[in-house]
Amino acid sequence: MAVPGSPSLPFIPAGDGVRVRLRVQPRARRNQIDGVVTEADGGVAIKVAVTAPPEDGKANAAVIALLAKAWDLPKSALTVVVGAADRRKIIHLQGDPGRLMQALAPWLEDLRNSA
């Protein structure tokens, strides 16, 4: 298993939660989490597709709704902190970093195995 915060994980523990790297595709055919991709800098991101257009924060809201549902978290616990107007984003999950990392690890493993 990878070390938390290592380049092979899209999750990085932060003081009051976890930061998650994303690559978002707006105007997709359906809302879905498409797997894990390696970025140009060697980091790992979760690939997310949403049907919403990238205007007026609609795609960001769709991403937050999709991930909140997938992770069984309230939408208010997720915030876009980097890349609000970019396809590459970092979102912050509010909560205990240890518990979040523990909950996200098996989810990520399932995502990688289904790809």
KAPETA-V124241 format. One line per field, one symbol per residue. phi: phi as a letter, one per 40 degrees, with the letter a starting at -180 (. if undefined). A space follows every 10 residues. Layout:
phi=???
This chain:
phi=.ccdgcccbc bbcbdbibcb cbbbbcfcca cacchbbccd cgcbbccbbb ccccbfgccc cccccccccc cfbcdccbbc bagdbbccbb bbccicdccc ccccdccccc ccccc
